[in-house]
Amino acid sequence: MKSFYITTAIDYANGSPHLGHAYEKVLTDVVARFRRLKGEDVRFLTGLDEHGQKVQQSARQRGIEPIELCDEAAEKFQGLCKRLEISNDDFIRTTEERHKKVVRALLQDLYDRGEIYQAEYKGYYSSRAEQFLQEKDKVDGAWPEIYGEVTEITESNYFFKLSKYQDWLVDHLKNNEDFIFPRFRAKQVLEFLKEPINDLCISRPKERLEWGIPLPFDEQYVTYVWFDALVNYISAVGYGTPDFEKYWPVDYHVIGKDILLPPHAVYWPIMLKACGIELPKGLLVHGWWMTGGQKMSKSTGKVINPLDLMDEFGADAFRYFVTREMNVGQDSEFSDELFMSRYNSDLANDLGNLLNRVLTMTPRYCGETFPARTIEEAPEKELEAVWAETEEQVVTLYEEFQFHKALELTFNFIRSINRYAEQRSPWKLAKSDDEKDKQIVATSLSLMAEALRRAVGLIEPVMPETTKRVYSLLGYKTDAVWRERLKASDALTGCKVGERVILFPKPQREK
């Protein structure tokens, strides 16, 4: 049986983790956790792209070996994954032997079949983007800032017959509308492919770049970044071994919109096609984080260190904000004010206060364990109806990558529980000696707890530690599968009520 295989773009070793890296990991992790909760055998890969000119230059400037710089970067990015509770099964580094072996095997095969040839190249080269450019890449007669310094060079190199497959790729995109999500991104790729594409330079002479994988058919050259980095998604799951078919093809490859064209939407599919390897089932393309209408990046000076936010608020609060705020595929705004608004209103006030009410009032009015429900009147039926509708819609929205809407609905339901609490007002009825009032108090607190349990079950892919913690505070232990947990309506009766806690404390600056 094939596993569900999901990958992120691998990060470049010549940099530090920022909000964009963190978001992509969280987005992919939410998909992976959701699929696991559905009972699927998930394989989740992320990693580090460690070769290239910028790594070599940075290492030389610091007087260290390139691998030392890569080791430092790997520690940072693996640390980010750990702090964010990312559930990746593997972290590949392109300096690993398992990867280099596959890259060299594929290159030799393509060369033997005449798909790679040697030619002299004269043209423009961007060291920042590590790619050759054409006149058409200019904007208003000038090179865009993204390319940095552009120089004209002449050198002999090896080329892959990319242009040979252009018509095939156009047909593939037209015949597979779900290949790129969201679909409007596919239209951008087709627009790009209206112009003839050049063959891809896949080498760099060692005299200019030593830090790379040597070409198997000419040791005087190393492999250019794309024919190295893009191979990691197959080398990590055992290409050339029996295990490969268990995982390949990848179900979703998650990337930012800035590297869709040309690397992941043109180079990668054509490379796989030429190698006789099945294509990914889908590319999931997310947008950028903006601040004040501008993209966050080192070049603009607008960057957010996710570790700073996690130090203050914890991983789950960060995961919640980026998932709730970003409509997958679109750009989204990030600001300290927006983050604090979500944290205070959704997490501290709605979810945190609901838990506080349950943990405070239940032992006060009903004892140490959750009571059974004996009343089923209009308020109870109404809350149960809201839950049934919410659960079905949220699961469907998770399937469709509409995580922001799924969280919106879930927190609407949490607000419904709080409204139910106000409607029943058990703190008032607890003063009554009437037997029915006592039953309503017990029923309302039991139902509030059950509804809370089910609500945090829905947010488990996004906030796994919060779900685990609330379950523990509600005394809830189960081996039931996810959907059964969500549908169970009387799972807490007799469970021991935990100590009162503040789930999402207001930060000092707000006090």
N, C-alpha and C positions, 0 to 999 in steps of 0.2 A: 504494500500500500504506500502511495506517495505521501510524503509529509507536506505540510503547508510551509513553504520556504519564503522568507521575507528578508530583504537586505536594505541597508542604507548606503548612500554614497560613502566611500571611505574618505576620512578627513586628511588634509595635507599636513605633513610633519613640521613644516616651516611656519607654525602659527600656534596660537593658544585657543582653547575652547571659548566660544562666545554664545550669545543667545541663539543664533541660527543653528549652530551645532546641537545645542541642548534641545531645541524644539524638534529638530528632525529625529533625534533619538527618542524623545517622548512620543511623538506621533507614531513612529514605527512600533514602539513598545506597546502602545494602546491597542494597535491592530493585533500584535502578537498575543498579548494577554487575552483579548477578546476571543481570538481563535482557540486558544488553549481552554478557556472557560467553556467553549462550545464542544470540547472533547477532541479537538484535532491535535495531531502530532506536529508541533511547530518547531521549525528550525529558523533561528533569528541570527543574522550575521551583521556585524559592523567591523570597522577596522581602520587601518592607517596606511596612507599612500606615502611611502618613505623615500622614493628615488627622485632624481631631478636636479636641475641646475640650481634652484633657489636653496635647496638643502645643502648642496655642496658649497655654495658661496657663503651661506650663513655659518656653516661649520668652520670654514677657513678663517672667516672674520674673527671667530672666537678662539681659534687655535686648537680646535678639537676635531676628532674624526667624525664623519657624517653619521656613523652608526650611534655615536654617543648622543648627538643631537636628537636622533630618532628615538633612542631609548627614553630620553627626557620627555619627548612629545607623547610617546606611548603611555608613559606613567600618568601624564596629565589627562589624556582622553579616556583612559581606562578608569581613572579616578572620577571623572565626570559621570561615566556610566554607573559606577557604584553609588555615587551620591544621589543620582537621579532614580535609583531603584530600577535601572534598565535590565531587563531579563534576557539579554543576548546569550545565545548558546556558544558563540565563538567570537573571537576578536582576531582578525587576520592582520598580519603585518607583511607588506610586500617584500621585505628583506628575508622572509622565511624561505627555507629550502623547498617546502611543499609548493610554494607559489612559483618560485623561479624555475623549478623543474617543468611545470606546466607551460609557462610562458615560452620557454625555449623549445619545447616539443611542438607547440602550435606554430611558432615562427618557422621552424625547420620544415614542417609539413606544408605550409603555405608556399615557402620558397621552392620546395621540391616540385610543387604543382604549378609553378610559374605565376603565382598570385603576387609575388614580391619581386621587384626588379631594381637595379641600380641606375641612377641617373644624376646628372649635375643639376644643382638647383641654384638659381639666382633670384633673390627677392628680399622681402622685408621680414624681420624677425623680432618678436616681442619677448624679451627675457622674463618679464613679469608674468605673462600668460603662457610662456613656454610654447609658443606656436608661431608658425609662419603665417604671414598676412598677405592680403591682396589689396589692390587699390580700392576695390569695392567695400573694404572694411572701414574706409575713412568716412567720417561724418563732416559734411561741409568742408571737405578738402583737408581735414586734419584727423590725426589718429585720436580716437577716444581715450580719455584718461585711464580707462580700465587696462589698456595695453602698456602703460608706462613708457619707458624709452624704447623706441623702435629703430633698429639699425638695418642697413642693407648689407647682405652677405652673399657670398658665392661658395658653395661646397658640394662635394659629392655625397650622396646619401642613398638610402634604400627607401623605396616607395611601395605601398600596398595599393592594389588596383580597386580603390574605393569607387571610382566613377563607373566601373563596369556594372555595379549593382544598383545604380540610382533608380532605374525604372522599376526594378523588383521592389525596392523599398517603398516607392510611391504606391504601387499596387497593394502591398501589404498593409499600409496605413489606411487605404481606402476600403479594403476588404475586412479590416479588423478595427471597427470603430471604438471598441473598448480597450484597445492597446494602450492608450494614453488617457489618464484621468487627471483633471477634467478634460472633456472633449475639445474645448476650444484651443487647448494647447496643441492638439494634433493638427488643427488648421494652420497654426503658426509653422509647424514643421513642413507641411505640404507647401506652404508659401515659400519657405526657404529652398525647397527642392525644385521650385520652378526654374531656378538658375542652375546651370551645369555645375557640378561639384568636381573639385580636383582630386587626383589621387593623393593618398595620405602619406606624408613623410613619416616613417616609423623608426628612424635611427638618428643618432647624434655621434659624430666622430669622437673617439676617446680623448683626442687632443683638446677638445673643447669641454667634454663632459665625461668624467670617469665614473661618477656615482650612478650606476644603472646596471641592468642585466645585460651582459654581453650577448650579441647576436650569435646564435649557434653556428651560422655559416660564414661569419666574418668577425673575428674577435677584436678587430680594430674599431668596432662600433658598439654602442650600447643601445638598448631599446628605448625609444621615445615613450614618454609617460603614458599615453593612452593605450598603447599595445602592451603595457605593463599593468597599469592600475585597473583597467576594465576587465582584465582576466581574473581578478581576485574572486569574483562572484562564482566562478566555476572551480577555481583551484581550491577554494575553501571547502567544497563539498565533494572532493575526491574525483575530479575529472580524470578519466582513464582507469577508474576502478569500478567494481560492481556497485559500490555505494552511491555512485553518481546518480543513477536513475531513481533512487529513493527520494532525492531532493529536487533534481532538475526536471522541468524548467522552474525558475523562480516564479512564484505567484505574483508578488508585487515587489518592485524595486522603488524605493522611496528617495526622491531627490528634490533639490531646490530648482526653481525655474531657471536660474542663471546657468546651470550646467546641462539643461535639456538639449540645447543646440550649441554646437553640433555633437558633442561627445556621446551623450546617452541615447539620443534619438536618431543619430545618423551613423557615427563610427561604430558603436557597439552592436546594433542589430546587423550591420553589414559584416563586421568581423565574425560574428557568430554564424551567419549564413555561409560565409566563405569557408569556415571551419567545419561545416556540416553539423552544427550544434543547434538544437531547437531554441527558438527565441523565448524571452520572458513572456509570461502571460499578460503582464501589465506594468506600466510605469505610473507611479503615484507622484504627482508633481505639486509641491507646495509653494506658497508664495513667500514674500519677504516680510520681515518685521521692520516697520517704519517708525520713525519718531519725528513729529513735526512735519510729516509728509515726505521725509527723506529716508532712504534706506540706511539701516544701521550698518556701518562698516568701519574698518580701521582707517580707510582713506578719507572718510568724512569726519572722523573723530567721534562718531556717534556709536558707541558700543556699550553693551550691558554685560557685566560679568554675572552669569547665572549663579555662580557659587556664592556671591555676596547675598543674593536674595534667599538662597537656600540656608545660608548660615542664620539668617534672621527669622525665616518663616517655615523652614522645612521643605523637603522635596515635594510632598503631596500638594502643598499650597501652590508651589511653582508649577507643577504638572497640571493642576486644575486651571490655573490662569491661562497658560498658553493653549491648552486644549479648548477651553471655553471661549477664548477670545478670537482664535483663528478659524475662519471658514476655509477648510482645506482647498488649496488651489488659488485663493485670493491673498492679497497683501493684508496686513493687519497692523494696527497702531499699538505701540507699547509706550507706556509712561508710568512713572511711579504712582501718579494719582489714580490711573486706571487699575493698577495692581491693588492698591490699597482699598479702592472702592469694592472690588470683587471680594477681596479677603474679608473685609469687615461685614459687608452685607450678606454675601452668600455663605461664607464659611463660618465666621464668628457668630453672626446674628441668627441666621436661619438654621444651619446644621448644628453648630455648637450649642446654641440655646435650647434646641429641641432635645439634644442628648442630656443637657443639664436638667431640664424639666423632668425627664423620665427617671434619671438617676436620683434626683432629689425627692420627688413626690412619691415614687413607688414604695420605697422603704418607710417613708413617713406615714403613708395611709394604708399600705397593704402588706407590709412585712418584708422579709429578706428575699422572697422569690416572687416572680411575676405570677399574678393570679390568672385564673381562667376567665373567659368572657361569657357572660350570661345574658347580655342584652344585645339585641340587634334591631335598632330602630333607624329612622331616616338618616341621622348623622353618620352612623356606622356604615350603612349601605352606600351612602354617597361617597365616603372615603374609599371603600372597597372598589367601587365602580371607577373612580379616578385612577386607582392603582392599576386595575386590569387594563385600562386604555393606555396608561403611561408605559407599562412594561412592554406591551406589544410594539408600541411606536418606537421606544428607545432601542430595542433590539434591532428593529428594521433600520433605524438611523445609523447604528453602529455598522451594520452591513454596508451601508452606502457612504461611509466615511463622513457622515454629517455629525461629527462628534459635538460640535458647538450646540447644535439643536438638541442632541440627546441629553446633554448636560442641562440645557435650559429647561427641558421638560421634567427632568429628574428633580431639579431644584424648585420647579413649580409644584411638584408633588410634595416636596418637603414643606413648602409654605402651606400646602393644603392640610398637612398634619398639624401644623401650628394653628391654623384657623379652626380645625376640629377641636383642638385643645381649648381655644377661647370659647367655642360654642358650648362645649360640655363643662368647662370650668371646674375640674375636679377639686381644686383648692377651695372652692366655695361649698360644693356639695359635701365635702368631707366633714363639714361642721354639723351636718344634719344627722338626726337619729333615724330617719326614714330608711327602711330596708332597701327599697328600690334605689334610693339615692346612693346607698352604699354599693349596690351592684353596678350602678352607672360609673361610680368612681373607679372601681376595679376594672370594669370593661374598658373605660376610656384610657386608662394608663396602660393596660395590656395591649390595646389596639395601637396606641401611639408607639409603643416599643416595637411591636411587630412591623408597623409601617416604616419605622426608622430602620429596622433590620433589613427590610426589603429594599429600601431606598439606597442604603450604602452598598448593598449587593449590586445594584445597577452601576454604581460609580467605581466598582472594583478595578476595571481595566485602566482607569485614569488615576485613581487614588488607592492603590493596593494596601498601603500601610494603614490608612484611615479605616478602611473596611475591616481589616484584621483587628485593629484596636477597638472599634465599636462592637464587633462581634464578641470580643473578650469581655468588654464592660457589660454586655448584655447577658453574659454567661452562656453564649451560644456556641455549641460545638457540633459539627456535623461532617459526615462524609458524603452528603448528598451532592449530586452534580448541580452545576450553576442554575439552570432553568428550574430545576426542582426546588432549589433553595428560594428562588424568586416567587414561585407559585405557592409554596407552603404558607398557610395562613394562621397556623397555631403552633409555631415551633418553639416559643419561649415559655409557655406555661410550665411553672416549676423551676425555671432557670434562676440561678442566684444573681441578684442585682449587684453590680460592681460599685466601687467607690466613686463618689462624685469627682469629676475632673473638668478642667477647662480645656476643651479639645483644640481650640484655636485661640490662644491668648492674644489679647490686643497688644501690639508692640508698644514699647516704652514711649516712642515718639508720639503715639496717639493718646497717651494717658494724660 
